[in-house]
Amino acid sequence: MTDTIASLGPLERIDGRWVLGDARRPDGFRVEFREDGLYQHERSGEGLLIPWSRIMLGVRLTLGAKYPHKGHGFGLRDCLPGPWKGHGSGYLHMTLRHPYEDFILRFTTHPHRYRATDVLLLEALLTHAVQEGEVHRLAAQDRLSRMVAQLVPLKARTPGALSRAVAGAWEAG
């Protein structure tokens, strides 16, 4: 049985795990937050693990139907109503070390639309974790639950308000 308790944009807790993307879609992609790192589930059944220790610099999210072009920025396609919602993919961009490389993990978006504020808060939370040098703490399921629960009701929209909200949730988590 599914126990979805919270979500922040494309990030949701389902069956006791935090997953980026639609975990209910068997033919889709999703990224699971595990103790040992980010694990991308793929259609073939094989997956890819990115250890927490390899993630450096900022983390960026893009949403859209096709592979994001360089400089694409935050796409609002899956935050819009109508025929755009629930179609396409999301992408988690990051820079990895050993060896240094820019890397993208793909996830399938949910059939519902995301609040733009939730997506921006999620991106700010991921970036904050990397900047604090504690990205591995995102694997603590209950801690991440407390942070998400604190961020979900917010309506912060300016970069400063997003940063303050995430910093407060990080400390309270």
Secondary structure, 3 states (H helix, E strand, C coil): CCCCCCEECCEEEECCEEEECCCCCCCCCEEEEECCEEEEECCCCCEEEEEHHHEEEEEEEEEECCCCCCCCCCCCHHHCCHHHCCCCEEEEEEEECCCCEEEEEEEECCCCCCCHHHHHHHHHHHHHHHHCCCHHHHHCHHHHHHHHHHHCCCCCCCHHHHHHHHHHHHHHC
